[in-house]
């Protein structure tokens, strides 16, 4: 028969065992204290064990489960994300301040940039398909659809008092077509800016004396052309590049991008605009 001392020692051992089991579960089970942190689409295991219960050391002999690491984004995609997060979003914010159809159209612009981002990610993963092939048309399909949505808002609102605003953007959104131009896509962007300025400058002249918000809105839209032009000259001076040496089948790359929706600092922003 156990005496009182034996019983007390048994309870102490049981208590320690339960505590150790709980700690192990918190490390292995991501729902009880995650072991990874994401940053701009990448995953890190730094500080994994230290994040559990504020510990600064790892119990000796304890083994943690390996965590998947997301592939880093290419510099061209990271820089494109910056344009979306800063310049495109600034235009969207100005549009929302004005409201109505202008805000609605700006949300479509944001979705078009997100679609172009996915196109560019495909190019970093795949060999270049024939531009007349069905798969190339399929890769372009989402971008063409979202650009069309921008123009549809203008067409459906010809009698609107902000028709010049809507036309400025519907004409200007064609700048996203730079991905199909070689060998100087930057020149195409410049030509699209000139097209957008025809109506954009009308807005400036109409509102410069009565509401400077509209003037700043036009300038915010023009800024997108400027930064995108610099971006293209830096990353794609002669046209979009594909991974023809090590790339996978373009159809497979498209499915992968559509399935994974590669993380970026713009993901939440774009989702909230839908």
N, C-alpha and C positions, 0 to 999 in steps of 0.2 A: 504493500500500500504506500502511495506517495505521501510524504509528510508535507507540511505547509511550505517549507523552504523549496522542496522540489517543485511544487505547484507554481510558486512565484517565479522560479527560474524558467519554467516552461512557458509561462505567460510572457516573460521578457523576450525569450527567443522567438516566440510566435509574432510578437509585435515588431521585432526587427525584420523578420522575414516578410511580413506584410508591407513594411515601409520600402524594403528593397524591391519587392515586386512592383509596387506602385511606381517607383522611380523608373524602373526598366520599361514599364508600359508607356510612361510619358515620353520616353525617348524614341521608342519604336513606333508608337501610334501617332501620326501627324495630327490627329484630332485632339490629342491631349497635350499639345505643346510642340508646335512644328519644329522641324529640324532644318528647314531651309528658308532662305529669303530671296525674293525676286527683285531684280532691278533692271528695268528697261528690257525685259524679255530674256534675261539670263538668270540662272539659279546658282546659288552659292551655298556651301555647307559650312562656311566659316562661322565659328561660334555656335555650332549646332548643339553640342552637349551643354555648353555654358549657358544656353538660353533656358535650360530646364531649372525651374525653381531658383533662378539667380545664382546658380553654382559657378564657381570659377575653376573647378577641377573636375576631372572625369574619374569615377570610381574605377580602381584598378581591375583590369580583367574584363571590363564591360565592353561589348562590341555593339556598335550601332549599325543599322541597316544602311546599305549604300543608297544614295538618293540620285535620281536622274538629273542630268545637267543639260539645260537647254542650250542649243548652239547660239553663239553670239551673233548679233545682227551685223551684216556688212556695213562699212562706213557710209556707203551711198544711201542705205536705208535709214541709218541713224540720222543722217543730215536731212533726209526727206521728212522724217518724223519731226525734226526741229521746225521745218517750214510749216508743217501742219499745226503743230502745237503753239507756235508763236504768231506767224504772219496770217495764216488762214484763220486761226481762231480769233485774232484781233479783228479781222474783217467780219467774222460771224458775230462777235460781241457788238460791234458798231451797228450791224444790221438788226440785231435784237433790240437795240436801243431805239431804233426807228420803228421797228415792229411791222406787223401786217405781212403783205406779200414779199417785202424785202427780206424780212426775217425767214420766211418760208423758203425763199429761193436760196438764201445763204446756207441753209441746212442741206439743201441738195448739192451745193458746191462742196461742202465738207465731205459728203458721201462720195462725190466724184473723186476727190483727192485720195480718200481711203481706197477706192477701187484702183486708182493708178498705183498706189503703194503696193497693193497685192500683185499687180502686173509686174512691177519691178522686182518683187521678191521671187516670182516665178523665173525671171531672167537670170537671177543669181544661182538658181538651182538646175536649170535645164539647158540642153542644147537648143540652138535656134531652129525653130520649125520653118518650113517654107511659108512665106507670107501669104500665099494663096491657099494654104491648106486649111481644112476645117478646124484643126486644133488651134491654129493661130487665131482664127476668127472667134473661137470659143474663149480663148484667153482674153481677147479684147472685149468680149460681150458685155461684161459687167460695167466696164468703163464707159462704153458707148451708151449703155442704158442710163447710167446716172447723169452723163452729160446731156442726154436727151431730156431728162426730167427738168434740168435747169432751163432749157429752152422752152419746154412745154408750159412753164409758168408764165413766160412772156406771151406766148401765142394765145393763151387762154384769157389774157387780161389786157387786150389792146386798148380798151377804153379807160384804163386805170390812170390816175393822175401821176403815178410813179412809173409810167411806161418807159421813160428814158432810163430810169434806174434799172429796170428789168432787162432792157435791151443791152445796156452796158455789160451786164453780167452774162447774159446769154451769148453775146458776141465774144466776150472775153474768155468764157470757159473753154473755147476751142484751143486755148494755149496748151491744154493737157494732151493735145494731139502731137506734141513734139516727139513723143516716143516712136512715131512712125516715120520721122524725117531724118534723112542722111544727105550729105555728110555734115551739115551745119544746123542742128536742131535749135541752137541758140538764136539764129536768125529768124526762125519761124516764130519763136516766142516774141521777138521784137515786133514782127509784123502783126501779131495778134494784139499787142499792146496798142499799136496805132489804130487798129480797128475798134477796140474798146473805147479809145479816147474820143472817137467821133461823137458818141452819145454821152460818154462820161463828162466831157467838157461842157456839154449842154447843161448837165445837172449842176456843174460848178457855177456856170454863168447864171442859172436860174436861182440858185440858193445862196450865193455868196453874200448877199446883202440881207437875207431874211432868216437863214438858219445854217450856221456854220457846221452843224452836225452832218449835214448831207455832203458838204465839201470834204470834210474829214473822212467820210465814208468812201467817197470816190478815191481819195488818196490812199486809203487803206487797201482798196482793191488794186490800184496801180502798184502798190508795194509788193504784192504777190508776184507780179510779172518780173519785177526787178530781182528779187531774191531767187526766184526759180531760174532766171537767166544765168545768174552767177553759179547756181548749183549745177546746171547742165554743163556749163563750160568747164567746171571743175571735174565732174564725174563722167560725163558723157559728151565730150567735145565733138565727136564725129558721129554720134548716134548711140542708141542703147546697145550695150554689150551683153552677150549670153555666155554661158559656161560651156563652150563647144568642146573643150578638152575633157573635162571630168563630169559634165552635167548629165542628169538623168533624162529620161523621155519627157518631153514637155507636157504631155497629157498626165503623166504620173505626178509631175511637179505641181500642176494646177490642182489636182485632187488633194495633194498634200497640203498646199497652202489653204485651200478651202476648208479642209478638215481641221487644221491646227489653228487657223486664225492667229498667226504668229504675234506674240505679245509685243506691245510697244507703249510708250508713254502717251500715245494718242488714242489707245483703245477705248478708254472710258469716255473721252470727249466725243468720239465719233458715235459711240453707242447712244449717248444722251441726245444726239441730234436727230436720231431716227424717229 
